């Protein structure tokens, strides 16, 4: 329903976006400006621009879009638990599952599922989630069950003592092993993406060829830092884009001399072929190295099998 307010003398002779923000305090100036540009805010029944001046007794009508509220309520969400102790849980996260509620994904997340299975996690920041995987990346994930272990594990990651290994299927060929040590930051032209930037944060990725399939490759990857989209950005920058990565390989790179069957396989794979397969760290009580592994998921295994069959 639209809401109408009159401009008082206090807000007269101000820009529309500023006056409207003062009158409708439930909304930010950024949101108000966006709604003016979309025609959701009228002055005396007319469309206006954010910079236009309003006068005393002008009638401002607002038709807001009601944003859905973020929900941390418990929900029955499917994911496998590989291991559980009194301090932590090891989860095999399926692809397509968002880590926690936020803008654009208000519920139905891993955090909602964790609260459903472990209600005590509601008292921990982000329900005990201490590191993350992208929505369409599958694999191993640790969730802390108490503050002491959460703080311990965060410190171990900061000191780079946690070992994280991945497997990726990429378009392109490489030989042996190499490292990528290129800083990563928010992309200047698209804020939803990351890119290689000299003024970015340090990012270190170790890459090893696991298997060559024609001019496509299966790579073993270890990361020493955990920047957003790190592996995806680093591999794409070396002309080794991950198959299925819609963000960093939107044109779906096809290698030279690929058959039509291979083209169809690569272009139809629905998510980035990236899987977190290994997590290792020292047990805080015994100081012994402990590690957990999860097998390659069925969809990535099928992709590999299909590539091998038709190369």
C-alpha positions in Angstrom: 0.0 0.0 0.0 1.3 3.5 -0.8 2.1 5.9 2.0 1.7 9.6 1.6 3.3 12.4 3.7 3.4 16.2 3.3 6.7 18.1 3.3 6.9 20.2 6.4 8.7 23.6 6.5 11.6 21.8 8.1 12.4 19.8 5.0 11.2 22.3 2.4 13.6 23.4 -0.4 15.7 20.3 -0.1 16.4 17.6 -2.7 13.7 15.0 -3.1 15.9 12.1 -2.1 17.1 13.9 1.1 13.7 15.1 2.1 12.1 11.7 1.5 14.8 10.0 3.6 14.0 12.3 6.5 10.2 11.7 6.1 10.4 7.9 5.6 13.1 6.9 8.2 12.6 3.2 7.7 14.4 3.3 4.4 18.0 4.2 3.5 18.8 7.1 1.2 20.2 4.7 -1.3 16.9 2.8 -1.4 14.9 6.0 -1.6 16.9 7.2 -4.5 16.5 3.8 -6.3 12.7 3.9 -5.8 12.6 7.5 -7.1 14.4 6.4 -10.3 12.0 3.4 -10.6 9.0 5.7 -10.3 7.9 4.3 -6.9 8.0 7.7 -5.3 5.8 10.5 -6.7 5.6 14.2 -5.8 2.1 15.6 -6.1 1.3 12.6 -8.3 4.1 13.3 -10.7 7.4 11.5 -11.4 10.5 13.4 -10.3 14.2 13.0 -10.3 16.2 12.6 -7.0 17.9 16.0 -7.3 14.6 18.0 -7.8 13.6 20.4 -5.0 10.5 19.9 -2.9 8.5 22.6 -1.3 6.4 23.0 1.8 3.1 21.0 1.7 4.3 19.0 -1.4 2.7 15.5 -1.2 5.2 12.7 -1.4 3.8 9.3 -2.1 5.9 6.2 -1.7 5.2 2.7 -3.0 8.0 0.6 -1.4 9.0 -2.9 -2.3 8.7 -4.9 0.9 12.0 -6.8 1.2 11.7 -10.3 2.6 13.2 -10.6 6.0 16.4 -12.7 6.5 15.5 -15.8 8.5 17.8 -17.8 10.8 14.9 -20.1 11.8 15.6 -23.9 11.8 14.8 -25.7 8.6 15.2 -29.2 7.4 18.1 -28.9 4.9 19.9 -31.8 3.3 23.6 -32.3 3.9 25.8 -35.2 5.1 27.7 -35.2 8.4 31.1 -37.0 7.9 32.4 -36.7 11.5 31.4 -35.2 14.8 33.2 -34.5 18.1 32.4 -32.4 21.1 34.2 -29.5 19.4 33.4 -29.6 15.7 31.3 -31.1 12.9 32.7 -32.1 9.5 30.1 -31.6 6.8 30.0 -32.6 3.1 28.3 -29.6 1.6 26.4 -30.3 -1.6 26.6 -27.9 -4.5 23.7 -25.4 -4.7 23.6 -24.8 -1.0 24.2 -21.2 0.3 26.2 -20.9 3.5 24.0 -18.5 5.5 21.0 -16.1 5.0 21.7 -12.7 3.5 20.7 -10.4 0.6 19.1 -12.5 -2.2 18.9 -15.7 -0.1 16.8 -15.2 2.9 16.5 -18.8 4.2 17.0 -22.4 3.1 20.7 -22.2 3.8 23.3 -24.4 5.5 23.0 -22.2 8.7 19.2 -22.9 8.8 19.9 -26.6 8.5 22.6 -26.5 11.2 20.3 -24.8 13.7 17.6 -27.5 12.9 20.1 -30.3 13.8 22.1 -28.6 16.4 20.0 -25.9 18.2 22.9 -24.9 20.4 24.7 -23.5 17.4 22.3 -20.6 17.4 24.4 -19.0 20.1 27.6 -19.0 18.0 28.4 -16.3 15.4 27.2 -17.6 12.0 26.1 -20.8 13.7 29.7 -22.0 14.1 30.6 -21.7 10.4 34.3 -20.6 10.4 35.2 -20.9 6.7 33.1 -20.9 3.5 32.5 -22.6 0.2 30.8 -20.8 -2.7 27.2 -21.8 -3.3 28.1 -24.0 -6.3 31.2 -25.5 -4.8 30.8 -28.8 -3.1 32.9 -30.5 -0.4 34.3 -30.6 3.1 33.5 -27.9 5.6 34.2 -27.6 9.3 31.6 -26.1 11.8 32.7 -25.2 15.3 30.5 -26.3 18.2 31.8 -24.0 20.9 33.6 -20.6 21.2 36.9 -22.1 22.3 37.3 -24.3 19.3 35.9 -21.6 17.0 38.6 -19.2 18.1 41.3 -21.9 17.9 40.4 -22.8 14.3 40.2 -19.2 13.2 43.7 -18.6 14.6 45.0 -21.7 12.8 43.6 -20.4 9.5 45.1 -17.0 10.1 48.5 -18.6 10.8 48.1 -20.7 7.6 48.3 -24.0 9.5 45.0 -25.4 8.1 45.5 -27.5 4.9 42.7 -27.2 2.3 42.8 -29.2 -0.9 40.5 -29.1 -3.9 40.0 -30.9 -7.2 38.9 -28.9 -10.3 38.1 -29.9 -13.9 39.3 -27.2 -16.3 39.4 -26.2 -19.9 43.0 -26.1 -20.9 46.3 -27.9 -20.5 49.2 -27.5 -18.1 52.3 -29.5 -17.0 53.6 -30.5 -13.6 53.1 -28.1 -10.7 53.1 -24.3 -10.3 52.0 -21.6 -7.9 49.8 -18.6 -8.4 50.7 -15.7 -6.1 48.5 -12.8 -7.4 46.6 -10.5 -5.1 42.8 -10.5 -5.4 40.3 -7.7 -4.8 36.8 -6.7 -5.6 36.4 -6.1 -9.4 36.1 -2.4 -10.1 33.5 -2.7 -12.8 31.4 -5.5 -11.3 31.2 -5.6 -7.5 29.8 -9.1 -7.5 33.1 -10.4 -8.9 36.7 -10.6 -7.8 39.7 -9.9 -10.0 43.5 -9.9 -9.9 44.5 -6.5 -8.5 47.8 -5.0 -7.4 46.1 -3.3 -4.5 44.2 -6.5 -3.5 44.8 -8.9 -0.7 47.6 -11.6 -0.9 46.3 -14.8 -2.4 48.4 -18.0 -2.8 47.3 -21.1 -4.7 49.3 -24.2 -5.5 48.3 -26.1 -8.6 49.3 -29.7 -9.6 48.2 -31.6 -12.7 46.4 -34.7 -11.6 45.3 -36.0 -15.0 45.2 -34.8 -18.6 42.1 -35.6 -20.7 42.9 -34.4 -24.2 43.2 -30.7 -23.9 41.2 -30.6 -20.7 42.7 -31.2 -17.2 42.0 -32.4 -13.7 43.9 -30.3 -11.2 44.8 -30.9 -7.6 44.8 -27.5 -5.8 45.9 -26.4 -2.4 45.2 -22.9 -1.1 47.3 -21.1 1.6 44.9 -18.1 1.8 41.2 -18.1 1.6 40.1 -15.1 -0.5 36.6 -14.9 -2.0 36.5 -16.9 -5.3 40.3 -17.4 -5.0 40.7 -20.6 -7.0 38.2 -19.6 -9.7 39.9 -16.2 -10.2 43.4 -17.6 -10.2 42.7 -20.4 -12.6 40.8 -18.2 -15.0 43.7 -15.7 -15.0 46.0 -18.5 -16.2 43.6 -19.5 -19.0 42.5 -22.6 -17.1 38.9 -21.7 -16.4 36.9 -24.2 -14.3 34.2 -26.0 -16.4 30.8 -24.7 -15.6 31.9 -21.4 -14.0 29.3 -18.9 -15.2 31.0 -16.0 -13.5 34.6 -16.3 -14.6 34.1 -18.2 -17.8 30.7 -17.0 -19.0 31.3 -18.1 -22.6 32.2 -21.6 -21.6 35.7 -22.0 -23.0 35.9 -24.8 -25.6 39.3 -26.2 -26.5 40.5 -26.4 -30.1 39.4 -29.6 -32.0 36.7 -30.5 -29.4 34.0 -32.7 -30.9 30.4 -31.6 -30.8 29.8 -34.1 -28.0 32.6 -32.6 -25.9 31.2 -29.1 -26.6 27.8 -30.2 -25.4 29.2 -31.8 -22.3 31.2 -28.7 -21.3 28.5 -26.3 -22.0 25.8 -28.2 -20.2 27.6 -28.8 -16.9 25.4 -26.8 -14.5 27.9 -25.6 -11.9 31.6 -25.0 -11.5 33.4 -28.3 -11.4 35.2 -27.5 -8.1 35.2 -29.8 -5.0 36.8 -29.3 -1.6 38.2 -32.8 -1.0 40.5 -32.5 2.0 40.8 -30.6 5.3 43.7 -31.0 7.7 44.7 -29.3 11.0 46.3 -30.0 14.4 44.1 -31.3 17.2 44.3 -28.6 20.0 44.3 -31.3 22.7 46.9 -33.7 21.3 48.8 -31.5 18.9 48.5 -34.4 16.4 47.6 -33.8 12.7 44.1 -34.9 11.9 42.5 -34.8 8.4 39.3 -35.5 6.7 38.5 -36.3 3.1 35.4 -36.5 1.0 35.0 -38.3 -2.4 34.4 -36.6 -5.7 30.7 -36.1 -6.0 28.7 -38.0 -8.6 28.1 -35.0 -11.0 31.9 -34.2 -11.2 32.8 -37.9 -11.6 30.2 -38.2 -14.4 31.7 -35.1 -16.1 35.2 -36.7 -15.9 33.9 -40.0 -17.2 32.1 -38.4 -20.1 35.2 -36.3 -21.1 37.3 -39.5 -21.1 34.8 -41.4 -23.1 34.4 -38.8 -25.9 37.9 -37.4 -26.2 
